[in-house]
Amino acid sequence: MALSIAQRLDRVKVRLDELGYWRERETLAVGGWLLNGAPVELGAAWPNREGVQKFEASVSVPSHWPIAETRLFLDLGGEALATLVYADQSVPFGNDPYHKDFPVRAHEFRVEAEAVARLPFGEPVRDPHLKGARLYWLDTAVQALRLRLQLVFELCDQLETHEVVPHLITAAEEAFYALDWPSGTQDYVARFAPEPGQQRIWQLPALKDNPAGLSEEQRVSVVAADQQLVRRLQELQQRFPQQGEIALTGHAHIDLAWLWPYSETRRKMRRTFSTAVALMEGSNAYLSASGFRFNQSTAQYYAQIEEDDPELFARIKAKIAAGGWETLGGMWVEPDTNMPTGESLARQILYGQRYFEQKFGVRHRVCWLPDCFGFSGGLPQLLKQGGIDSFFTIKVNWNDTNTIPADLFWWEGIDGSRVLAHTFNNPWHGYNGAVNPLSIVKTWTNFKQKTVHPTSLLAVGYGDGGGGVTPEYIEREIALRDFPALPRARWARVEDFFAGAHETGKSTKLPVWQGDIYLELHRATLTTQSATKKAHRQAERALITAETLASLAALLGGGQPESLEHIWRVVLKNEFHDILPGSSIAEVYEDAERELNDAIGRAVARQQMAMGAIVNLIPDGDVADAVIVVNPSLSRRPVRALLSDGTCFSTHDVMAPLGIKVFLRSELDPVPGLSVSESHLENAHIRATIGADGTVTSLVHKATGREALDGRGNQLWVYPADKPRDWDAWDIEEDYARKGIELNQPESIKVVESSAVRAAVRVVRRFRASTVTQTYVLEANGVRLDVVTEIDWHDRHCLLRTITPVSVRTTHATFEHANGVVRRTTHENTSWDQAQFEVPGHRFLDMSEPGFGVALLNDAKYGHSAKGNVLGLSLVRSPVYPDPLADEGGQRFTYALYPHAGDWHEGRVREEAEDLNQPMFASTASGVAKVSYEPIGVEGIPAALSGLKPAEDGNGLILRVYEPSGRRGDFAVKAPDGWSVSGPLSILEEPMERGEGAELRPFEVRSWRLIKG
């Protein structure tokens, strides 16, 4: 009778499973446990599942067990850091569902463990028990044969119709035939009782305690069968050589916070890192010979371990120095890159690279961002300036509609800078891959560039919630070296992989992807958890401005400012790709908002100190009622300022870039002509008509006479069908707008402010349990209509958006992002266009045609749309997973409609967005001279300020600018008397070569050092 391949493979699997029941030669329960100092029995429930629980027990290994073959099994009921305490050393391990078996090093030791009633993905263990603790004598012969046969089964399962499969099955069958297997009833039935089929029997017979393992003669047959199998595999490998090559890197993706708070991440780090170090330090020669490599990114983690566990930090340093542990990434965390400013991304690299160099003597060349939700086209330039020429992610493979056509390619940023990008497509848990034929074969099969480069990367190890590599993964890599047909897989360093890929790039034309890498998924992460997003925006701006003001004070003659790295680190931490995007649990946002608001407070205090220093540096004079105004940007801006007492100025005066000017208060008269009623606001620049439904029914740009709107502006719509098929906090479905409810019946419309300086009309709308209060604000010299919005939200699975059809026809809209802009289509010609129905933008979105345009500005939002002639902005989402109360309650933010002459840069859209996000500073003084200063002079094409900050080495100041609109031309910086300007610097504040050509190129980021003396 001839069985099919599938039937024979099923038979191999059944016989393979049986081997597992003979893996443990002898076992011994470990009792005598203490839980928080009180006795606890095996199998007993924890008396308390909150917080950290401390377990301890003393362990004695039977004297006749060889220590090298002894293992400790632990299942304490949750995740734990378990430390085996010997007379001369302590060895900590992470203990979780994937790491339960540990080698021991002596016959006598203690176990001390810190456990939490949680699983790796944050799931609560509702009824935690001390489930299991036992010693066992491992039958290493059975273990080796079982593992090899398991790999044969897995490889056959993946290769399916490959010619080698029948030969592999035959080799497995012959190994089974070679076994001298026990059959004595009592031992056999007791050993086999845990088998699932046996467990379904109505009533098992009485089972023998401590059933015997294999006899020595039987064990000899196992060793012989395994050796026979190895020989057969090696013979098959000669006939069917391994095809392709996989560079394995051990990894443990640890989300800095996600389905658990950061306090738990600190414990996850210790557990995971202890496991990795223990694998490298293990005395097992079989493992030591493997060449195992482990990588870990994120400077924040190492800084935290340095603080929490100095001993572990020292062990990690030793492994890094020895080459087994590879630090990666060169960034402070693995951040979201859609929402941070270019300056924030520069600080991620600056402070990350500085930390790695200071602590480990290394700089990184690989940006490691496996899990972020899309990538800004402004990033490649910053990476290159930070010494990073390679980029890794797998997230591009998550697109829901289109596929990026390459997985080894040059990623070209908006300025033309290129980094070499690689992504692998592993269907078995992506960057949390396994050393198994499925991950290895499929990753190689899916590798598109295999015809030009011989190797793909594959990261392996349990992750997201940490954990990392298991000892079996290391054993599997060694065993697979003898196998036929599958790709060759060996441990490697990530930087070595990319070094080889760069060599290929020198001789082979690789594909090029230009601009941002938009993820066609997780679009809602641009909106969810609005309070954190606003606090982050404010914290970025507060820090940049605090540094700018302190630097201006220094340029006027004040002292060298202090580095604000310690505050920046807090902001950078909260840019992590599961914090800022809004995809974490409520506890994460409690921490994030507290930390960000504290950072804002500290930055604002430094702003006030710097303003005080500037005021004190103004020479004495006869101006008794002075207002000192500071422009913290590199743009010429009309004077609009607010004093601490609430006094508002809105005049026709213009401030120079980074200028400081003393005004007489009497000079700051508002531009005349501001008027307001319940149905209109008007000044010299714009006229807005407010309809009975609360929308803007007309918005006239007086200089051109153009009506900006094509219908009603600022329509508020609620979409109660915002119910994603998956990834609740992450996703917006393309059909969300199929059901919409317009909030077009205001509860009230009334004038709430009418002065010569400002006018305001308030509109109150309700939706079910929620209230939206919007105040249309127009200043005397204002060129935009502000919509100050206060929301009290109490509805779930509803999306609130504002939409405004504009009287503009264009095929592309312009969105601000890091250090520049991106232009996206307003049509839906292709599937690529259709997929971009919700896209990232920073402070503005603009639609322009020659001579005229309309911009939508904001001070706290990121989720935009621009299809047809409709500008859209997402204001609130209310998912229920993983935070059932996301965006519940109050929030306040402002967006604005801004009609303008010319296209977006001719119409000064960016400058107006700057003004909305960072007003000028004003302070009163008496007895000062009427002076004005331009501490830094700039000439040439317009540039935007990225940062003006103290140099990190304490030597002077760093000025960083960027070209914001894609132009090229002359540009020069002039320092004040007594100061000099260095040559070009990188974002690492080191000299760099930039080649010949224009002094400022499209979207270029440039830095200089300003040195006193």
Long-range contacts (C-beta under 8 A, 24 or more apart in sequence): 5-156, 5-165, 5-166, 5-169, 8-169, 8-173, 9-153, 9-156, 9-157, 9-169, 11-173, 12-149, 12-152, 12-153, 12-156, 12-169, 12-172, 12-173, 12-176, 13-153, 15-176, 16-146, 16-149, 16-150, 16-153, 16-172, 17-195, 18-192, 18-195, 19-142, 19-145, 19-146, 19-149, 20-146, 21-191, 21-192, 21-194, 21-195, 22-139, 22-142, 22-182, 22-191, 22-213, 22-214, 23-138, 23-139, 23-142, 23-143, 23-146, 24-136, 24-137, 24-138, 24-139, 24-213, 25-69, 25-136, 25-137, 25-138, 25-139, 25-213, 25-214, 26-62, 26-65, 26-136, 26-137, 26-210, 26-213, 27-134, 27-135, 27-136, 27-137, 27-210, 28-62, 28-134, 28-135, 28-136, 29-133, 29-134, 30-57, 30-59, 30-72, 30-111, 30-133, 30-134, 30-135, 31-57, 31-133, 32-57, 32-58, 33-57, 33-130, 33-133, 35-130, 40-130, 41-130, 42-130, 42-132, 42-133, 43-129, 43-130, 43-131, 44-129, 44-130, 45-127, 45-128, 45-129, 46-77, 46-117, 46-128, 46-129, 46-130, 49-117, 49-124, 49-125, 49-126, 49-128, 50-117, 51-116, 52-114, 52-115, 52-116, 52-267, 53-78, 53-114, 53-115, 53-116, 53-117, 54-112, 54-113, 54-114, 54-115, 55-80, 55-111, 55-112, 55-113, 55-114, 55-115, 55-130, 56-110, 56-111, 56-112, 56-113, 57-110, 57-111, 57-133, 58-108, 58-109, 58-110, 58-111, 59-104, 59-108, 59-109, 59-110, 59-111, 59-135, 60-107, 60-108, 61-104, 61-106, 61-107, 61-108, 61-135, 62-135, 62-137, 63-107, 65-107, 65-135, 65-137, 66-137, 67-104, 67-105, 67-106, 67-107, 68-103, 68-283, 68-284, 69-137, 69-138, 69-139, 69-140, 70-103, 70-104, 70-135, 70-136, 70-137, 70-138, 71-101, 71-102, 71-103, 71-104, 71-135, 71-136, 71-138, 72-101, 72-102, 72-103, 72-104, 72-111, 72-133, 72-134, 72-135, 73-100, 73-101, 73-102, 73-132, 73-133, 73-134, 73-135, 73-136, 74-100, 74-102, 74-111, 74-113, 74-132, 74-133, 75-100, 75-131, 75-132, 75-133, 76-113, 76-115, 76-130, 76-131, 76-133, 77-115, 77-117, 77-125, 77-128, 77-129, 77-130, 77-131, 78-115, 78-116, 78-117, 78-118, 78-119, 78-125, 78-128, 79-115, 79-116, 79-118, 79-119, 79-120, 79-267, 79-268, 79-271, 80-113, 80-114, 80-115, 80-116, 80-271, 81-113, 81-114, 81-267, 81-270, 81-271, 81-274, 82-111, 82-112, 82-113, 83-111, 83-112, 83-113, 84-109, 84-110, 84-111, 85-109, 85-110, 85-111, 85-112, 91-278, 91-281, 92-270, 92-274, 92-278, 92-312, 93-271, 93-274, 93-275, 93-278, 94-270, 94-271, 94-272, 94-274, 94-275, 94-466, 94-467, 94-468, 95-271, 96-120, 96-271, 96-462, 96-467, 98-462, 98-467, 98-470, 99-275, 99-462, 99-467, 99-470, 101-471, 103-282, 103-283, 103-284, 103-471, 104-135, 105-283, 114-267, 116-264, 116-267, 118-260, 118-264, 119-465, 120-462, 120-464, 120-465, 120-466, 120-467, 121-259, 121-464, 121-465, 122-258, 122-259, 122-260, 122-264, 122-465, 122-585, 123-259, 139-213, 139-214, 139-219, 139-222, 141-214, 141-219, 141-222, 141-223, 141-226, 142-214, 142-219, 142-222, 144-226, 144-479, 145-175, 145-222, 145-225, 145-226, 145-229, 147-472, 147-475, 147-476, 147-479, 148-226, 148-229, 148-230, 148-233, 148-479, 149-175, 149-229, 151-436, 151-437, 151-476, 151-479, 151-480, 151-483, 152-229, 152-233, 152-483, 154-436, 154-437, 154-438, 155-437, 155-441, 155-483, 155-485, 155-486, 157-437, 157-438, 158-437, 158-438, 158-441, 158-442, 158-486, 159-437, 159-441, 159-485, 159-486, 162-485, 163-240, 164-236, 164-239, 164-240, 164-484, 164-485, 167-236, 167-240, 167-484, 168-233, 168-236, 168-484, 171-229, 171-232, 171-233, 171-236, 172-229, 174-228, 174-229, 174-232, 175-225, 175-226, 175-228, 175-229, 176-225, 178-221, 178-224, 178-225, 178-228, 179-218, 179-221, 179-222, 179-225, 180-217, 180-218, 180-220, 180-221, 181-218, 181-221, 182-212, 182-214, 182-215, 182-218, 184-212, 186-211, 187-211, 187-212, 230-482, 233-482, 233-483, 233-484, 234-482, 236-483, 236-484, 236-485, 237-482, 237-483, 237-484, 237-485, 239-484, 240-484, 240-485, 241-484, 241-485, 242-483, 242-484, 242-485, 242-486, 242-487, 242-488, 243-444, 243-485, 243-486, 243-487, 244-444, 244-447, 244-450, 244-454, 244-456, 244-487, 244-488, 245-444, 245-454, 245-455, 245-456, 245-487, 245-488, 245-489, 245-490, 246-440, 246-443, 246-444, 246-455, 246-456, 246-457, 246-458, 246-487, 246-488, 246-489, 246-490, 247-455, 247-456, 247-457, 247-458, 247-490, 247-492, 247-494, 247-496, 247-497, 248-293, 248-435, 248-458, 248-460, 248-477, 248-489, 248-490, 248-491, 248-492, 249-293, 249-294, 249-295, 249-326, 249-457, 249-458, 249-459, 249-460, 249-491, 249-492, 249-493, 249-494, 249-497, 250-276, 250-292, 250-293, 250-294, 250-295, 250-459, 250-460, 250-461, 250-468, 250-469, 250-473, 250-491, 251-294, 251-295, 251-296, 251-431, 251-432, 251-459, 251-460, 251-461, 251-463, 251-468, 251-469, 252-276, 252-294, 252-296, 252-461, 252-462, 252-463, 252-466, 252-467, 252-468, 252-469, 253-370, 253-371, 253-431, 253-432, 253-459, 253-461, 253-463, 253-464, 253-466, 254-298, 254-301, 254-463, 254-464, 254-465, 254-466, 255-371, 255-464, 255-465, 255-576, 255-577, 255-578, 256-298, 256-300, 256-301, 256-333, 256-334, 256-573, 256-576, 256-578, 256-579, 257-576, 257-578, 257-579, 257-584, 257-588, 257-591, 257-592, 258-464, 258-465, 258-578, 258-583, 258-584, 258-585, 258-588, 258-882, 259-465, 259-584, 259-585, 259-882, 260-465, 260-585, 260-587, 261-585, 261-587, 261-588, 261-591, 262-588, 262-591, 266-304, 266-308, 268-465, 268-466, 269-301, 269-304, 269-305, 269-308, 269-466, 270-305, 270-308, 270-309, 270-312, 271-466, 271-467, 272-466, 272-467, 272-468, 273-305, 273-312, 273-316, 274-312, 275-467, 275-468, 275-469, 276-319, 276-325, 276-468, 276-469, 277-312, 277-315, 277-316, 277-319, 277-325, 279-469, 279-471, 279-474, 280-319, 280-324, 280-325, 281-315, 282-471, 284-471, 286-475, 286-478, 287-471, 287-474, 287-475, 289-478, 290-474, 290-477, 290-478, 290-491, 291-490, 291-491, 292-324, 292-469, 292-474, 292-477, 292-491, 293-324, 293-325, 293-326, 293-491, 293-492, 293-493, 294-319, 294-324, 294-325, 294-326, 294-461, 294-468, 294-469, 295-325, 295-326, 295-327, 295-328, 295-368, 295-459, 295-493, 295-494, 296-325, 296-326, 296-327, 296-328, 297-327, 297-328, 297-329, 297-331, 297-334, 297-368, 298-329, 298-331, 298-332, 298-333, 298-334, 299-329, 299-331, 299-332, 299-333, 299-351, 299-352, 299-355, 299-356, 300-332, 300-333, 300-569, 300-572, 300-573, 302-327, 302-355, 302-356, 302-359, 302-360, 303-355, 303-569, 306-359, 317-359, 317-360, 320-360, 320-362, 321-360, 323-493, 326-493, 326-494, 326-495, 327-356, 327-360, 327-362, 327-364, 328-364, 328-366, 328-368, 328-494, 328-495, 329-364, 329-366, 329-367, 329-368, 329-369, 330-356, 330-363, 330-364, 330-365, 330-366, 330-367, 330-386, 330-387, 330-388, 331-367, 332-569, 332-572, 332-573, 333-572, 333-573, 333-575, 333-576, 334-368, 334-369, 334-370, 334-371, 334-372, 334-576, 334-577, 335-369, 335-372, 335-572, 335-575, 335-576, 335-577, 335-580, 336-372, 336-373, 336-525, 336-575, 336-576, 336-577, 336-580, 336-581, 337-369, 337-372, 337-374, 337-375, 337-376, 337-379, 337-818, 338-373, 338-374, 338-375, 338-376, 338-525, 338-526, 338-581, 338-817, 338-840, 338-862, 339-526, 339-533, 339-536, 339-575, 339-580, 339-581, 339-840, 339-842, 339-862, 340-536, 340-540, 340-575, 340-580, 340-818, 341-540, 341-544, 341-818, 341-842, 341-946, 342-378, 342-382, 342-818, 342-819, 342-820, 342-946, 342-962, 342-1005, 343-540, 343-544, 343-946, 343-947, 343-960, 344-540, 344-571, 344-572, 344-575, 345-376, 345-378, 345-379, 345-382, 345-818, 346-382, 346-385, 346-386, 346-946, 346-947, 346-960, 346-987, 346-1005, 347-568, 347-572, 348-572, 348-575, 349-382, 349-383, 349-385, 349-386, 349-388, 349-987, 349-988, 350-386, 350-952, 350-987, 350-988, 350-989, 351-565, 351-568, 351-569, 351-572, 353-386, 353-387, 353-988, 354-952, 354-988, 363-387, 364-388, 364-495, 365-389, 365-390, 365-495, 365-498, 366-390, 366-391, 366-392, 366-494, 366-495, 366-498, 367-391, 367-392, 367-419, 368-392, 368-494, 369-393, 369-395, 369-577, 370-394, 370-395, 370-430, 370-431, 370-459, 371-395, 371-431, 371-464, 371-577, 372-577, 373-519, 373-521, 373-522, 373-525, 373-577, 373-581, 373-730, 374-516, 374-517, 374-518, 374-519, 374-522, 374-840, 375-411, 375-516, 375-517, 376-516, 376-817, 376-818, 376-840, 377-413, 377-414, 377-514, 377-515, 377-516, 377-517, 377-817, 377-820, 377-822, 378-413, 378-414, 378-415, 378-817, 378-818, 378-819, 378-820, 378-1003, 379-413, 379-818, 380-411, 380-412, 380-413, 380-415, 380-417, 380-418, 380-419, 381-413, 381-414, 381-415, 381-417, 381-819, 381-1003, 381-1004, 381-1005, 382-818, 382-819, 382-987, 382-1005, 383-417, 383-419, 384-417, 384-418, 384-419, 385-986, 385-987, 385-988, 385-992, 385-1005, 386-986, 386-987, 386-988, 387-986, 387-988, 388-419, 389-419, 389-420, 389-498, 389-502, 390-419, 390-420, 390-421, 390-422, 390-495, 390-498, 390-501, 390-502, 391-419, 391-420, 391-421, 391-422, 392-421, 392-422, 392-423, 392-457, 392-494, 392-498, 393-421, 393-423, 393-517, 394-423, 394-424, 394-425, 394-426, 394-430, 394-431, 395-423, 395-519, 396-423, 396-517, 396-519, 397-423, 397-425, 397-430, 398-519, 398-520, 398-521, 398-522, 399-519, 399-520, 399-521, 399-835, 400-520, 400-521, 400-835, 401-520, 401-831, 401-832, 401-834, 401-835, 402-520, 402-831, 402-832, 402-835, 404-513, 404-517, 405-448, 405-511, 406-448, 406-449, 406-510, 406-511, 406-513, 407-446, 407-447, 407-448, 407-449, 407-456, 408-448, 408-449, 408-452, 408-453, 408-501, 408-504, 408-510, 409-449, 409-510, 409-511, 409-512, 409-513, 410-505, 410-510, 410-511, 410-512, 410-513, 411-512, 411-513, 411-517, 412-512, 412-513, 412-514, 412-515, 413-515, 413-1003, 414-515, 414-516, 414-819, 414-820, 414-821, 414-822, 414-966, 414-1002, 414-1003, 415-819, 415-820, 415-1001, 415-1002, 415-1003, 415-1004, 415-1005, 416-1001, 416-1002, 418-512, 420-498, 420-501, 420-502, 420-505, 420-510, 421-513, 422-456, 422-457, 422-497, 422-498, 422-501, 424-456, 424-457, 424-458, 424-459, 426-458, 431-459, 431-463, 432-459, 432-460, 432-461, 432-462, 432-463, 432-464, 433-458, 433-459, 433-460, 433-461, 434-460, 434-473, 435-460, 435-473, 435-474, 435-476, 435-477, 435-480, 435-489, 436-476, 437-480, 437-486, 440-480, 440-486, 440-487, 440-489, 441-486, 441-487, 443-487, 444-487, 449-510, 452-504, 452-508, 452-510, 453-500, 453-501, 453-504, 453-508, 455-497, 455-500, 455-501, 457-492, 457-494, 457-497, 458-489, 515-822, 516-817, 516-822, 518-835, 518-836, 518-839, 520-835, 520-836, 521-727, 521-730, 521-731, 522-581, 522-583, 522-727, 522-730, 522-731, 523-731, 523-732, 523-837, 523-838, 523-839, 523-863, 524-582, 524-724, 524-729, 524-730, 524-731, 524-732, 524-838, 524-863, 524-874, 524-877, 524-879, 525-581, 525-582, 525-583, 525-729, 525-730, 526-581, 526-838, 526-839, 526-840, 526-862, 526-863, 526-864, 526-874, 527-582, 527-732, 527-799, 527-861, 527-862, 527-863, 527-874, 527-875, 527-876, 527-877, 528-581, 528-582, 528-583, 528-729, 528-730, 528-877, 528-879, 528-886, 528-887, 529-581, 529-582, 529-584, 529-589, 529-729, 529-883, 529-886, 529-887, 530-582, 530-860, 530-861, 530-875, 530-876, 530-887, 530-891, 530-893, 531-589, 531-593, 531-887, 531-891, 532-574, 532-579, 532-580, 532-582, 532-589, 532-592, 532-593, 532-596, 533-580, 533-582, 533-860, 533-861, 533-862, 534-859, 534-860, 534-891, 534-893, 535-592, 535-593, 535-596, 535-597, 535-600, 536-571, 536-574, 536-575, 536-580, 536-596, 537-859, 537-860, 537-917, 538-596, 538-600, 538-860, 539-570, 539-571, 539-574, 539-596, 539-599, 539-600, 539-603, 540-571, 541-917, 541-918, 542-599, 542-600, 542-603, 542-604, 542-607, 543-567, 543-568, 543-571, 543-599, 543-603, 544-947, 545-603, 545-607, 545-632, 545-918, 546-603, 546-604, 546-606, 546-607, 546-610, 547-947, 547-948, 547-949, 547-950, 548-632, 548-658, 548-945, 548-947, 548-948, 548-949, 549-606, 549-607, 549-610, 549-611, 549-614, 549-630, 549-632, 549-921, 550-606, 550-609, 550-610, 550-613, 550-950, 551-948, 551-949, 551-950, 551-957, 552-610, 552-614, 552-630, 552-658, 552-660, 552-935, 552-948, 553-610, 553-613, 553-614, 553-617, 554-950, 554-957, 554-1012, 555-935, 555-936, 555-957, 555-975, 555-976, 555-979, 555-1010, 556-614, 556-617, 556-660, 556-933, 556-935, 557-617, 558-613, 558-614, 558-617, 560-950, 560-954, 560-956, 561-610, 561-949, 561-950, 561-957, 562-950, 563-949, 563-950, 563-952, 563-954, 564-603, 564-606, 564-949, 564-950, 565-952, 567-599, 567-602, 567-603, 570-595, 570-596, 570-598, 570-599, 571-596, 571-599, 581-730, 582-729, 582-877, 582-886, 583-727, 583-729, 583-730, 583-882, 584-882, 584-883, 585-882, 585-883, 586-883, 586-884, 586-885, 586-886, 589-883, 589-886, 607-921, 611-921, 611-923, 612-923, 614-660, 614-923, 615-923, 615-925, 615-928, 618-662, 618-925, 618-928, 618-929, 618-931, 619-928, 619-929, 619-931, 620-927, 620-928, 620-929, 621-927, 621-928, 621-929, 621-930, 621-931, 622-927, 622-929, 623-662, 623-664, 623-925, 623-926, 623-927, 623-928, 623-929, 623-930, 624-926, 624-927, 625-664, 625-665, 625-666, 625-924, 625-926, 626-662, 626-663, 626-664, 626-665, 626-924, 626-925, 626-926, 626-928, 626-930, 627-662, 627-663, 627-664, 627-665, 627-668, 627-922, 627-923, 627-924, 627-925, 628-660, 628-661, 628-662, 628-663, 628-922, 628-923, 628-924, 628-925, 628-928, 629-655, 629-660, 629-661, 629-663, 629-920, 629-921, 629-922, 630-659, 630-660, 630-920, 630-921, 630-922, 631-655, 631-656, 631-657, 631-658, 631-659, 631-660, 631-920, 632-658, 632-918, 632-920, 632-921, 632-945, 633-657, 633-658, 633-911, 633-914, 633-918, 633-944, 633-945, 634-658, 634-938, 634-943, 634-944, 634-945, 634-961, 635-908, 635-910, 635-911, 635-914, 635-942, 635-944, 635-945, 636-911, 637-911, 637-914, 637-915, 637-920, 638-781, 639-663, 639-668, 639-920, 640-779, 640-781, 640-782, 640-915, 640-919, 640-920, 641-919, 641-920, 641-921, 641-922, 642-919, 642-922, 643-922, 643-923, 643-924, 644-923, 648-757, 648-758, 648-779, 649-757, 649-922, 650-757, 650-758, 650-779, 650-780, 650-781, 650-782, 651-780, 651-781, 652-781, 655-920, 656-932, 656-934, 657-934, 657-936, 657-938, 657-945, 658-934, 658-935, 658-936, 658-945, 658-948, 659-932, 659-933, 659-934, 660-932, 660-933, 660-934, 660-935, 661-931, 661-932, 661-933, 662-925, 662-928, 662-929, 662-930, 662-931, 662-932, 663-930, 664-930, 665-924, 670-756, 670-757, 670-780, 670-781, 671-780, 671-781, 672-756, 672-780, 673-780, 674-756, 674-757, 674-758, 674-759, 674-778, 674-779, 674-780, 675-759, 676-751, 676-753, 676-754, 676-759, 676-760, 676-761, 676-778, 677-751, 677-761, 678-749, 678-750, 678-751, 678-761, 681-759, 681-760, 681-761, 681-776, 681-778, 681-785, 682-778, 683-759, 683-778, 683-779, 683-780, 683-781, 683-782, 684-781, 685-781, 685-782, 685-783, 686-778, 686-782, 686-783, 686-784, 686-785, 686-899, 688-776, 688-778, 688-785, 690-749, 690-761, 690-763, 690-776, 692-746, 692-749, 693-744, 693-745, 693-746, 694-743, 694-744, 694-746, 694-749, 694-763, 694-765, 694-774, 695-744, 696-776, 696-785, 696-804, 696-897, 699-785, 699-854, 699-897, 699-899, 700-899, 701-852, 701-899, 701-900, 701-901, 703-901, 704-851, 704-852, 704-901, 706-807, 706-852, 706-899, 707-807, 708-806, 708-807, 708-854, 708-897, 708-899, 709-804, 709-805, 709-806, 709-807, 709-854, 710-805, 710-806, 710-807, 710-808, 710-869, 711-805, 712-805, 713-804, 713-805, 713-806, 713-897, 714-774, 714-787, 714-802, 714-804, 714-897, 715-742, 715-744, 715-802, 715-803, 715-804, 716-742, 716-743, 716-744, 716-765, 716-772, 716-774, 716-800, 716-801, 716-802, 717-741, 717-742, 717-743, 717-800, 717-801, 717-802, 717-803, 718-742, 718-743, 718-767, 718-795, 718-798, 718-799, 718-800, 719-798, 719-799, 719-800, 719-801, 720-795, 720-797, 720-798, 722-797, 722-798, 722-799, 722-877, 722-878, 723-797, 724-879, 728-879, 728-880, 728-881, 728-882, 729-877, 729-879, 729-881, 729-882, 729-883, 729-886, 732-799, 732-837, 732-838, 732-863, 732-874, 732-877, 734-834, 734-837, 736-799, 741-767, 743-767, 743-772, 753-777, 756-780, 760-788, 767-795, 767-798, 767-800, 768-794, 768-795, 769-794, 769-795, 770-794, 770-795, 770-798, 772-800, 783-898, 783-900, 783-912, 784-857, 784-896, 784-897, 784-898, 784-912, 784-916, 785-896, 785-897, 785-898, 786-894, 786-895, 786-896, 786-916, 787-894, 787-895, 787-896, 787-897, 788-892, 788-894, 789-875, 789-892, 789-893, 789-894, 789-895, 790-890, 790-891, 790-892, 791-875, 791-876, 791-890, 791-891, 791-892, 792-889, 792-890, 793-876, 793-878, 793-887, 793-888, 793-889, 793-890, 793-891, 794-888, 794-889, 795-878, 796-878, 796-879, 796-880, 796-884, 797-878, 797-879, 797-880, 798-876, 798-877, 798-878, 799-874, 799-876, 799-877, 799-878, 800-874, 800-875, 800-876, 800-877, 801-865, 801-872, 801-873, 801-874, 801-875, 802-872, 802-873, 802-875, 802-895, 803-865, 803-870, 803-871, 803-872, 804-854, 804-856, 804-870, 804-871, 804-872, 804-897, 805-868, 805-869, 805-870, 805-871, 806-847, 806-854, 806-869, 806-870, 806-871, 807-854, 807-869, 808-847, 808-848, 808-849, 808-852, 808-853, 808-854, 808-869, 809-849, 809-869, 810-847, 810-848, 810-849, 810-869, 813-845, 813-846, 813-847, 813-866, 813-871, 814-844, 814-845, 814-846, 814-847, 814-848, 814-904, 815-839, 815-840, 815-841, 815-842, 815-844, 815-845, 815-846, 815-864, 815-866, 816-841, 816-842, 816-843, 816-844, 816-845, 816-910, 816-913, 817-841, 817-842, 818-842, 819-946, 819-962, 819-964, 819-1003, 819-1005, 820-962, 820-963, 820-964, 820-965, 820-966, 820-1003, 821-904, 821-964, 821-965, 821-966, 824-866, 826-866, 826-867, 826-868, 826-869, 827-867, 827-868, 828-867, 837-865, 837-867, 838-863, 838-864, 838-865, 838-874, 839-863, 839-864, 839-865, 839-866, 840-864, 842-913, 843-910, 843-913, 843-914, 843-916, 843-917, 844-898, 844-904, 844-909, 844-910, 844-912, 844-913, 845-871, 845-873, 846-903, 846-904, 846-907, 846-909, 847-871, 848-902, 848-903, 848-904, 848-907, 850-903, 851-901, 851-902, 852-899, 852-900, 852-901, 852-902, 853-899, 853-900, 853-902, 853-903, 853-904, 853-907, 853-909, 854-897, 854-898, 854-899, 854-900, 855-897, 855-898, 855-900, 855-904, 855-907, 855-909, 855-912, 855-913, 856-895, 856-896, 856-897, 856-898, 857-895, 857-896, 857-897, 857-898, 857-909, 857-912, 857-913, 857-916, 858-893, 858-894, 858-895, 858-896, 858-913, 858-916, 859-893, 859-894, 859-895, 859-916, 859-917, 860-893, 860-894, 861-893, 861-895, 904-965, 905-942, 905-964, 905-965, 905-967, 910-944, 910-964, 910-965, 914-944, 935-976, 936-973, 936-974, 936-975, 936-976, 936-1010, 937-973, 937-974, 937-975, 938-971, 938-972, 938-973, 938-974, 939-970, 939-971, 939-972, 939-974, 940-969, 940-970, 940-971, 940-972, 940-999, 940-1000, 941-967, 941-968, 941-969, 941-970, 941-971, 941-1000, 942-967, 943-971, 943-1000, 946-1005, 951-989, 951-1009, 952-989, 953-989, 955-1009, 955-1011, 956-1009, 956-1010, 956-1011, 956-1012, 957-1009, 957-1010, 958-985, 958-989, 958-1007, 958-1008, 958-1009, 958-1010, 959-1007, 959-1008, 959-1009, 959-1010, 960-987, 960-1005, 960-1006, 960-1007, 961-1000, 961-1005, 961-1006, 961-1007, 962-1003, 962-1004, 962-1005, 962-1006, 963-1000, 963-1001, 963-1002, 963-1003, 963-1004, 964-1003, 966-1002, 966-1003, 967-1000, 967-1002, 968-997, 968-998, 968-1000, 968-1001, 968-1002, 969-998, 969-999, 969-1000, 970-998, 970-999, 970-1000, 971-998, 971-999, 971-1000, 971-1006, 972-999, 973-1008, 975-1010, 978-1012, 978-1013, 979-1010, 979-1011, 979-1012, 979-1013, 980-1010, 980-1011, 980-1013, 981-1008, 981-1009, 981-1010, 981-1011, 982-1008, 982-1009, 982-1010, 982-1011, 983-1008, 984-1008, 985-1009
